[in-house]
């Protein structure tokens, strides 16, 4: 059990957690919520032992292993599968020792332990996790250094999940994932057999994957058993009850104070007045659960409603190399009030499509017809870096309203969520969520006819995501969104387009149907190593098309299979040597049975490796004619 007893944590002079106590039972799946900057990541550091508490103590069972996502992505020459397998430190050490051990008793101990930890199925389990996070079988054989930083962070996440620690700490893991990877992770965490605490602002994950909520609210930890939706209902009811009780107590306090003020000078009422003074002193004001003050998000309406369609795309090919277009034969239309969510794994062309729609990428062939005077606002996360770090919200708005009086500029900044002095805060001092709000306000400043939102929720907390959903639903124009947040898509989108296989197709179904298709596709891919000729259906999600593909040559496949055969053969020889100990079956029948099981597993693995060698050799002979 993880126990926090009267802990206080202070960072840079700021008290983040104030004498809070919580007990997390083994096997609990906890969603850790709170406003950005409240101290959630700091508490993770304290649990890992990287930061001392000011008061109180944090205790864990002595043999618990703590696992969390690495801060830096792996970037070595190792293959993705090798990186993930290396995360199981005990297995890696036992396999290394098994190669050099000669003492039959030690060999028996090693092989028994390898059976206990299910070491022989480790490659299949590691491959299944990588597949779930969007890596094909060919990708898994590639070097880590070939992938971008975002994809390498997925590898780090896969390694953390594969290690299966007793206490898994995940800090916003969906920030590195697309919608499809997020769906898989939700399912994986919902079935995680040990204790997990996940910091997340993803409402769907908090309803699907966890069974407890831990809320860091104004320095206090609130522990609730149930989903996020159940906690939100509880919190709303508590707010209403506190407000009602506070109003009642204030009326009673006023009544008592009026009596004291009227009669404290009269001798006949002095004693009664004094008793009421004592009552007032004992009436402590209720400390209510104060609702977080989340500014609204507003998108200005377009001055004129355009006639449909506002965009018509006919048989378009588009991309970055005319010889290898990312998307082909794209035919679609967008009407003035459409709400469209783009689905598909990262790298399949969603960003290419939105750049085409935003007129930032010209087609190689086909035609794109746009309505006259069509105005488009485009928001993408990388644009946060384009803000002037040394300028304030007021400065950014003033550039767009150079001739307006200060009152109008500040009113517009206030409408974007930066009222009063907040408008004068420099961008470099703003949080990620505040920067995202500013960029949303600037992108939609002139009242566009269509808004394109590319992952708008990465820096927004739960309340701000809800505010964004309301803004989208209130906006009278068209909205195209790319997001891994199912809540946002469910709340706003009325059409789903899947971008995969170089095509754009409408998905006939809802997000639950799409989730089943994704999990089925990725589950099927991870269930077999023979993925070379497999083709997914229209709703299946494939490995990113924009990453360079690298197939493993037949010669390399043969060499890999031969190395695997040699390795497994050596293991079988060592197991046979251990089984040959004269008194093993009478002295330790349990160990003898485990070794027999290990030999059977190794023999099966040897047979599979030999089949791979035969297939690759036959293919090579056929290729050579």
Secondary structure, DSSP 8 states (H G I E B T S, - for coil): -EEEEEEEEEETTEEEEEEEEEEE-TT-EEEEE--TTSSHHHHHHHHTTSS--SEEEEE--TT--EEE--SS---SSSBHHHHHHTT-HHHHHHHHHHHH---HHHHHHHHHHHHHTTGGGHHHHHHHHHHHTT--HHHHTSBGGGS-HHHHHHHHHHHHHHHT-SEEEEESGGGG--HHHHHHHHHHHHT-SSEEEEE---HHHHHHT-SEEEEEETTEEEEEES-HHHHHHHHHHHHHHHHHHHHHHHHHHHHHHHHHHHHTT-GGGHHHHHHHHHHHHH--------------------SS---S-SEEEEEEEESS-TTS-SEEEEEEEE-TT-EEEEES-TTSSHHHHHHHHTTSS--SEEEEEE-TT--EEEEEGGGGGGS-TTSBHHHHHHHHSTTS-HHHHHHHHHHTT--GGGGGSBGGGS-HHHHHHHHHHHHTTT--SEEEEESTTTT--HHHHHHHHHHHHH--SEEEEE-S-HHHHHHH-SEEEEEETTEEEE--S-HHHHHHHHHHHHHHHHT-S--TT----TT---S-TTS------HHHHHHHHHHHHHHHHHHHHHHHHHHT-TTHHHH-HHHHHHHHHHHHHHHHHHHHHHHHHHHHHHHHHHHH-
